[in-house]
Every structure is written in C-alpha cells, then in structure tokens.
Amino acid sequence: MKSWCRNLLAVGLSVAFLSACSSSDVEEEPVSELVDIQATVFPEISWDTSVGEGVGDYYSQLRPTVRYGKLFVADRSGIVVAFDEVTGEELWSQNFNEEFEQKLKTKTNGIRLAAGVTAARKKVFVGGETGLLVALDEATGEVLWSAQANGELLSAPTVAEDVVAVNTAKGAFEGFNVDSGEKLWTYESQLPNLTLRGTSSAAYEAGGFFVGTADGKVAVVVKNNGQAAWEQAVFSPSGGNEFTRMADVDMTPLILGENLYVASYNGNLVSMELRSGRIIWSRKYSSFNELAEAGLSLYLVDDHSRIYSVDRRNGLELWSNSTLKNRELTAAAVVEGYLVVGDLEGYLHFIDRSSGDVVGRIQVDSDGLYAQPLVVDDKIYVQGRSGKVAIVTLSKEEMKVEEDTDASAE
C-alpha cells in the first residue's frame, strides 16, 4: 500500500473512501531494493540505548534533541529521558503515565507522546495525542506545568521568548506562556475534509510564528496577540475528489535571510518574501518532509522518497536521486558534505551533496527509522521504531587507509 494511504487522517470522510484507500484494486508501487554502492564514507554507531517501547507502526515524529549538555529523548509510551551528551549516562527519567495518574482515570489508553522534544528556556517541552502539553525542568525532569491544547499535538512545540506555540490536528495554532502554561491566544485555520496525519511545527522570526496549514497555506501569527499578519497559499487545491485536493503544509517553513521556503503535499515547493508572503518562484514538487539546506542548495525528499537538490535562488533542479524510491525515507539532514536519510528498514543512507550519489550506508534499527536525523557537531542522532536511540559518526576512506598503512609499518 502506498505510504500516504497509511498516514492519512480522515475527518468526516465516508466509509467508501476509506475502503478505497485499502482496496486491493489500489496498485502498489514496489519498494526499491538496495543495490551495491561505491562507499566513500563509513558510518559507525558510537553509542546506543533503548528508551520506552518504541512507536511500532504508529505515526510519530518524535526525535531527540540536544541542549544544555544533555540528550533528551521521548517515547510514545509517555517516557522522557535525559542523557549526558558526552558520557551517555542517564541523568533523569520522567514517566507521564505515573506523573499524571489522576488525570488518566477516565482515559483507557494512557498518555501517548507524539510532539517534541523541544528544549529552550531551561525547559523541555513535549506534547501528546490527547493534547497534553508539558514543560519539564531540563536539569531534573520535574514537571513545571502542564496545559491542555485544543486537539492532538503531533509536531514539536516552538519556543519564542516568552511564548511556546503548538499546532494542533484540529487546525488550532495556540500560544502558551512559557513560564506558567497559561493559554494566551488561539489562531484558527480552516481544516479540509481530508488531511495528512501530521502537522507542521512553526518557525519563529521577528515577532512572528511562520506556520504551515492543512489547507495549503503559510500563515504568519503575531507572537503578542495571535493575529495573522499575512497568509499565502503554497498550492491551490484542485481535482475531482478529496484525495487530489489535499494540499497540507506539514513541514516547518525554512527561513534563510529575507526569504522563506516551504513545500506542500500534492503541490509546490515555493520561495516567498519573508515580509509580505509574495511568491518569488514556484516549482512542482509534493512533499511532507522537512527541507534541508546548505550553501545555495535546498534538499527535498518527496512523497515517493525521491531526493532532490534545488537551487534556492531560482528553484532550478540540480540533481535528483530515485534509487531509494518508496523506501519511506525520513526528511534529509546535512552532515559535512553529505545528506543523511533514514528508511523503513532502519538504514541510514549517506548521499554526496554535489552529485546525489549514495556513498555510505549503515543499519541502525531493523524495525525502521521514521523521523529526520538530528545533526549536532557532526554527530548524527537517530531514533528508531523499536525505541532504539543511537549516535552515528563518520569515518572517511582515507582515514582507514592511513590506519591500515600505520598497522603495516608496525
């Protein structure tokens, strides 16, 4: 079954439509088999552990974050853990299902985390499928406050000075006081009949939250009052059914200088003026993955796991790679001269940024990787579906040759 069928969230959709998505009449596209590569970079797992029970086959965009000398990891089962960034020693652990036991008396499934982790203002923010938003003390893991958002939280919170903002699956973008958890404002966007299961995190710049919406727009929400400064359509939905009219913007808008870059599902990759939203250029790509950037290039993984390099000045395509098509790739991240993406079998693939060739590979979690790798100081942090968390580092071929030469001399 196509990956987008598995990730759809139907709102008011008929049973017939849902049946069509899983029907045997829907042609399955083959998953690309891995082929031999000419490796020039050799990734190694330098540290790993397990946190919680993993996410299984459920939708999740939980990924680790690094700040304050710590690695913070959340698991769907309601566990948040802090590790020492250097030694890997566990420093504290928080179990939300124990901490919020009284609130769970009327809930049968417990707290399922899906939004986070964001570390800022000496706090760790994480949210869940029930709409629960929690702020923890980064040093101790103590719960500082909790608040209830109007809808599922499926993407990482965004912290801007005194406000933490979350995007809910009901189309409500909400701001909370970063120190008390008091709800400050709500910005409502139109929710189509059918959307992807997922929401975008916001980017913050110059007093405004830049956030993608389920109806194919980017909105700028003023931090101080929750009002929209402007809205601009990335793609205008068209077609004869709800599937073809889907146009979600499920990625964080990428801000570079005076411009903003974003892509929509079933739609376009665009460059906009940051101040006005005026579209500078638009190219036909369909994606729900985060954009990566380096130099003058944008890197995009589309909805069929094809990878593209695009000149951010004009939108011209520099190269494309379809050798990993339909392997349910994560969004790409940049590490040194490479892109790194994860796939459904738990492999990390390393792609030369100048040529688009796959030049390295390592399997991290056989259950699969689902979220964009995090790169900090040339270390690659990944979280797998089984609950495995790992740090991957690189070694070059020439380094291995030098070691072999030294060993021979001895």
C-alpha positions as CSV (number, residue, x, y, z in Angstrom):
1,M,0.0,0.0,0.0
2,K,1.3,3.5,-0.7
3,S,2.8,5.1,2.3
4,W,0.4,8.1,2.1
5,C,-2.6,5.8,2.5
6,R,-1.2,4.6,5.9
7,N,-0.7,8.2,7.1
8,L,-4.0,9.8,6.1
9,L,-6.2,11.3,8.8
10,A,-9.9,11.3,7.6
11,V,-12.2,13.9,9.0
12,G,-15.8,13.4,8.1
13,L,-14.8,11.0,5.3
14,S,-17.2,8.4,4.0
15,V,-16.6,4.7,4.7
16,A,-16.4,4.1,1.0
17,F,-13.5,6.5,0.6
18,L,-11.6,4.8,3.4
19,S,-12.3,1.4,1.9
20,A,-10.9,2.6,-1.4
21,C,-7.6,3.5,0.2
22,S,-7.1,0.0,1.4
23,S,-8.7,-1.8,-1.5
24,S,-6.8,-4.5,-3.4
25,D,-7.6,-2.5,-6.5
26,V,-5.1,0.1,-5.5
27,E,-1.9,-0.6,-7.3
28,E,1.0,-1.0,-5.0
29,E,4.3,0.6,-6.1
30,P,7.4,-1.5,-5.4
31,V,9.9,-0.6,-2.8
32,S,13.3,-0.1,-4.3
33,E,15.8,-2.8,-3.4
34,L,19.1,-1.8,-2.0
35,V,21.9,-2.1,-4.5
36,D,25.7,-2.2,-4.0
37,I,27.3,1.2,-3.7
38,Q,30.8,2.5,-4.0
39,A,31.3,3.6,-0.4
40,T,33.5,6.6,0.3
41,V,32.2,7.3,3.8
42,F,31.9,4.7,6.6
43,P,29.4,5.4,9.3
44,E,29.7,3.8,12.7
45,I,27.4,3.5,15.7
46,S,29.3,5.1,18.6
47,W,26.6,4.9,21.3
48,D,23.1,3.4,21.5
49,T,20.5,2.6,24.1
50,S,16.7,2.0,24.2
51,V,14.0,4.3,25.6
52,G,10.5,3.0,26.2
53,E,8.6,0.7,24.0
54,G,9.1,2.4,20.6
55,V,6.4,3.7,18.3
56,G,5.7,0.4,16.4
57,D,3.7,1.2,13.2
58,Y,2.1,4.3,14.6
59,Y,2.6,7.7,13.1
60,S,5.2,9.7,15.1
61,Q,7.6,12.5,14.5
62,L,9.3,12.2,17.9
63,R,13.0,12.8,17.6
64,P,15.8,13.5,20.1
65,T,17.2,17.0,20.8
66,V,20.5,18.1,22.3
67,R,20.9,21.1,24.5
68,Y,22.3,22.1,27.9
69,G,24.9,19.3,27.7
70,K,22.2,16.7,27.5
71,L,20.4,14.5,25.0
72,F,16.7,14.5,25.6
73,V,14.5,11.6,24.2
74,A,10.8,11.0,24.5
75,D,8.9,7.7,23.7
76,R,5.3,7.4,22.6
77,S,4.6,5.4,25.8
78,G,4.9,8.6,27.9
79,I,8.6,8.4,29.0
80,V,11.1,11.2,28.7
81,V,14.7,10.6,29.4
82,A,17.8,12.9,29.7
83,F,21.3,11.5,29.0
84,D,24.7,13.2,29.5
85,E,25.7,14.4,26.0
86,V,29.3,13.3,26.4
87,T,29.2,10.1,28.5
88,G,25.7,8.8,27.6
89,E,24.9,8.3,31.3
90,E,21.2,8.6,32.1
91,L,20.6,11.7,34.3
92,W,16.9,11.5,34.9
93,S,13.7,9.9,33.6
94,Q,10.1,11.0,33.8
95,N,7.0,8.8,33.3
96,F,4.0,10.8,32.3
97,N,1.6,8.0,32.9
98,E,2.7,7.9,36.6
99,E,3.0,11.6,37.0
100,F,-0.5,12.3,35.6
101,E,-2.2,9.2,37.0
102,Q,-5.1,11.2,38.4
103,K,-5.9,12.8,35.1
104,L,-5.8,9.3,33.4
105,K,-8.7,7.8,35.5
106,T,-11.1,8.5,32.7
107,K,-8.7,7.6,29.9
108,T,-8.1,4.0,28.9
109,N,-5.1,4.3,26.6
110,G,-2.8,6.5,28.8
111,I,-0.7,9.3,27.5
112,R,0.8,8.8,24.1
113,L,3.5,11.3,23.2
114,A,3.9,12.5,19.7
115,A,5.1,16.1,19.8
116,G,8.6,17.1,20.8
117,V,11.1,17.2,22.1
118,T,11.9,21.0,22.3
119,A,14.5,22.3,24.7
120,A,14.6,26.0,25.5
121,R,14.4,28.5,28.4
122,K,15.9,25.8,30.7
123,K,12.9,23.7,30.0
124,V,12.0,20.6,28.0
125,F,8.6,20.7,26.1
126,V,6.7,17.7,24.9
127,G,3.1,17.0,23.9
128,G,0.8,14.2,23.3
129,E,-2.1,12.8,21.3
130,T,-4.6,13.8,24.0
131,G,-3.5,17.5,23.6
132,L,-1.5,17.5,26.8
133,L,1.5,19.9,26.7
134,V,4.1,19.6,29.4
135,A,7.1,21.7,30.5
136,L,9.9,19.9,32.4
137,D,12.9,21.3,34.2
138,E,15.8,20.5,32.0
139,A,18.1,19.8,34.9
140,T,15.9,17.5,37.0
141,G,13.0,16.4,34.8
142,E,10.5,17.8,37.3
143,V,7.1,18.8,35.8
144,L,6.9,22.6,36.0
145,W,3.5,22.9,34.4
146,S,1.0,21.2,32.1
147,A,-1.7,22.6,29.9
148,Q,-4.4,21.3,27.6
149,A,-4.3,22.2,23.9
150,N,-7.4,22.0,21.6
151,G,-6.5,18.9,19.7
152,E,-3.8,16.3,19.2
153,L,-0.2,17.5,19.3
154,L,1.8,15.8,16.5
155,S,4.7,18.2,16.0
156,A,7.4,19.8,18.1
157,P,6.5,22.9,20.1
158,T,8.1,26.2,19.0
159,V,9.6,28.5,21.7
160,A,9.9,32.2,21.1
161,E,11.0,34.3,24.0
162,D,8.1,34.2,26.5
163,V,5.7,32.1,24.4
164,V,5.6,28.4,23.5
165,A,3.3,27.6,20.5
166,V,1.9,24.4,19.3
167,N,0.0,23.4,16.1
168,T,-2.9,21.0,16.7
169,A,-4.5,18.4,14.5
170,K,-7.8,20.4,14.7
171,G,-6.3,23.4,12.9
172,A,-5.8,25.5,16.1
173,F,-2.4,27.1,16.5
174,E,-2.1,28.0,20.2
175,G,0.3,30.1,22.3
176,F,1.1,29.5,26.0
177,N,3.1,31.4,28.5
178,V,6.5,29.7,28.6
179,D,6.8,30.0,32.4
180,S,3.2,29.3,33.6
181,G,1.5,27.4,30.8
182,E,-1.3,29.9,30.7
183,K,-3.1,29.8,27.3
184,L,-2.6,33.3,25.7
185,W,-4.3,33.0,22.3
186,T,-5.6,30.7,19.6
187,Y,-5.3,31.2,15.8
188,E,-7.8,29.0,13.8
189,S,-7.2,27.8,10.3
190,Q,-9.6,26.0,8.0
191,L,-9.4,22.3,8.2
192,P,-10.3,20.4,5.0
193,N,-12.4,17.2,4.9
194,L,-9.2,15.1,4.4
195,T,-5.7,15.8,5.6
196,L,-2.5,14.0,6.2
197,R,-1.9,12.8,9.7
198,G,0.5,15.3,10.9
199,T,1.0,19.0,11.5
200,S,3.9,21.4,10.9
201,S,6.0,23.0,13.6
202,A,6.3,26.7,13.3
203,A,9.4,28.7,12.6
204,Y,9.9,32.0,14.5
205,E,11.4,35.2,13.2
206,A,11.0,38.9,14.0
207,G,7.9,38.6,16.3
208,G,6.0,36.2,14.1
209,F,5.4,32.5,14.0
210,F,5.5,31.1,10.5
211,V,3.3,28.0,10.3
212,G,2.0,25.7,7.6
213,T,-1.7,24.9,7.5
214,A,-3.7,21.9,6.4
215,D,-5.4,23.8,3.6
216,G,-2.1,24.5,1.8
217,K,-1.1,27.9,3.2
218,V,1.7,29.6,5.2
219,A,0.4,32.0,7.9
220,V,2.4,34.4,10.0
221,V,0.9,34.6,13.5
222,V,2.0,37.6,15.6
223,K,3.5,36.4,18.9
224,N,2.0,39.1,21.1
225,N,-1.7,38.7,20.1
226,G,-2.2,35.6,18.0
227,Q,-3.4,37.6,15.0
228,A,-2.4,36.7,11.4
229,A,-0.1,39.3,9.8
230,W,-0.5,37.6,6.4
231,E,-1.5,34.3,4.8
232,Q,-0.2,33.0,1.4
233,A,-1.3,29.8,-0.5
234,V,1.5,27.5,-1.4
235,F,-0.8,25.5,-3.6
236,S,-4.5,25.9,-4.5
237,P,-6.2,22.5,-4.3
238,S,-8.0,21.2,-7.4
239,G,-9.3,17.9,-8.6
240,G,-12.4,15.8,-8.6
241,N,-12.1,14.2,-5.1
242,E,-10.8,14.8,-1.6
243,F,-7.5,12.9,-2.3
244,T,-6.5,15.1,-5.2
245,R,-7.4,18.3,-3.3
246,M,-5.1,17.5,-0.4
247,A,-2.5,20.2,-0.1
248,D,-1.2,20.1,3.5
249,V,1.9,22.0,4.5
250,D,3.3,19.6,7.1
251,M,6.9,20.9,7.2
252,T,8.4,23.7,9.2
253,P,8.9,26.7,6.9
254,L,12.6,27.2,6.3
255,I,13.8,30.8,6.8
256,L,17.0,31.9,5.1
257,G,17.7,35.6,5.1
258,E,14.9,37.6,3.6
259,N,13.2,34.5,2.1
260,L,11.1,31.6,3.3
261,Y,11.0,28.2,1.6
262,V,8.2,25.6,2.0
263,A,6.6,22.7,0.2
264,S,3.1,21.2,0.2
265,Y,1.8,17.8,-0.3
266,N,0.3,17.3,-3.7
267,G,1.5,20.7,-4.6
268,N,4.5,23.0,-4.9
269,L,7.9,24.0,-3.5
270,V,8.0,27.8,-3.2
271,S,10.2,30.7,-2.3
272,M,8.4,33.6,-0.6
273,E,9.4,37.0,0.6
274,L,9.5,36.9,4.4
275,R,7.8,40.2,5.0
276,S,5.0,40.0,2.5
277,G,4.5,36.4,1.5
278,R,4.9,37.3,-2.1
279,I,5.9,34.2,-4.1
280,I,9.3,34.6,-5.8
281,W,9.3,31.3,-7.6
282,S,7.3,28.1,-7.5
283,R,8.2,24.5,-8.7
284,K,6.0,21.4,-8.8
285,Y,7.1,19.0,-6.0
286,S,5.0,17.1,-3.5
287,S,6.4,16.6,0.0
288,F,5.5,16.4,3.7
289,N,9.2,16.2,4.8
290,E,11.3,18.9,6.3
291,L,13.6,20.8,4.0
292,A,17.4,20.7,4.5
293,E,19.8,23.4,3.2
294,A,23.5,24.0,2.7
295,G,25.1,26.8,0.7
296,L,22.8,27.7,-2.2
297,S,21.0,24.4,-2.3
298,L,17.8,23.1,-0.9
299,Y,17.3,19.4,-0.3
300,L,13.9,17.8,-0.5
301,V,12.6,14.3,-0.1
302,D,9.3,13.9,-1.9
303,D,6.3,11.8,-1.0
304,H,7.7,8.8,-3.0
305,S,11.1,9.1,-1.4
306,R,12.8,10.7,-4.4
307,I,15.6,13.1,-3.3
308,Y,16.2,16.4,-5.0
309,S,18.8,19.2,-4.9
310,V,17.3,22.6,-5.9
311,D,19.0,26.0,-6.3
312,R,17.3,28.2,-3.8
313,R,17.9,31.3,-5.8
314,N,15.6,30.2,-8.7
315,G,14.2,26.8,-8.0
316,L,16.1,25.0,-10.7
317,E,16.8,21.4,-10.1
318,L,20.5,20.5,-9.7
319,W,20.1,16.7,-9.4
320,S,17.7,14.0,-8.4
321,N,18.1,10.5,-6.9
322,S,15.3,7.9,-7.2
323,T,17.3,4.8,-6.2
324,L,15.6,4.8,-2.8
325,K,12.1,5.3,-4.2
326,N,9.2,4.2,-1.9
327,R,11.5,3.2,0.9
328,E,9.6,5.6,3.2
329,L,12.6,7.9,3.7
330,T,12.8,10.4,6.5
331,A,13.5,14.0,5.9
332,A,17.1,14.7,5.0
333,A,19.7,16.3,7.3
334,V,23.1,17.7,6.3
335,V,26.3,16.4,7.8
336,E,29.6,17.6,6.4
337,G,29.5,17.1,2.6
338,Y,26.6,14.7,2.7
339,L,22.9,14.3,3.1
340,V,21.7,11.6,5.5
341,V,18.2,10.0,5.4
342,G,16.7,7.0,7.2
343,D,14.4,4.4,5.7
344,L,11.7,1.8,6.6
345,E,14.3,-1.0,7.2
346,G,16.3,1.2,9.6
347,Y,19.2,2.1,7.3
348,L,20.8,5.4,7.2
349,H,21.9,6.4,3.7
350,F,24.6,9.0,3.0
351,I,24.4,10.9,-0.2
352,D,27.0,13.1,-1.7
353,R,25.6,16.6,-1.8
354,S,27.4,17.6,-5.0
355,S,26.4,14.6,-7.1
356,G,23.4,12.9,-5.5
357,D,25.1,9.5,-5.3
358,V,24.7,7.2,-2.4
359,V,28.2,6.8,-0.9
360,G,27.6,5.2,2.5
361,R,25.1,3.1,4.5
362,I,24.5,1.6,7.9
363,Q,21.6,-0.2,9.5
364,V,20.6,1.3,12.9
365,D,17.2,-0.2,13.8
366,S,15.8,-3.1,11.8
367,D,12.3,-2.0,12.8
368,G,12.8,1.2,10.8
369,L,13.6,4.9,11.1
370,Y,10.8,7.4,10.9
371,A,12.0,10.9,11.9
372,Q,14.6,13.3,10.5
373,P,18.1,12.6,11.9
374,L,19.4,15.3,14.2
375,V,23.0,16.5,13.4
376,V,24.9,18.3,16.1
377,D,28.7,18.8,15.9
378,D,28.9,16.2,13.2
379,K,27.2,13.6,15.4
380,I,24.0,12.1,13.9
381,Y,21.3,11.3,16.5
382,V,18.5,8.9,15.4
383,Q,15.5,7.3,17.0
384,G,14.1,4.0,15.7
385,R,10.7,2.4,15.7
386,S,11.8,-0.1,18.3
387,G,12.7,2.6,20.8
388,K,16.4,2.4,20.0
389,V,18.4,5.7,20.2
390,A,21.8,5.9,18.6
391,I,24.6,8.3,17.8
392,V,26.3,7.7,14.4
393,T,29.6,9.2,13.4
394,L,31.6,9.2,10.2
395,S,35.0,8.0,9.2
396,K,36.4,8.6,5.7
397,E,38.1,6.0,3.4
398,E,41.3,7.9,3.5
399,M,41.4,7.7,7.3
400,K,41.0,3.9,7.1
401,V,43.8,3.8,4.5
402,E,46.1,5.7,6.9
403,E,45.3,3.4,9.7
404,D,46.0,0.3,7.6
405,T,49.3,1.8,6.4
406,D,50.3,2.5,10.0
407,A,49.4,-1.0,11.1
408,S,51.5,-2.5,8.2
409,A,54.5,-0.4,9.2
410,E,54.4,-1.7,12.7
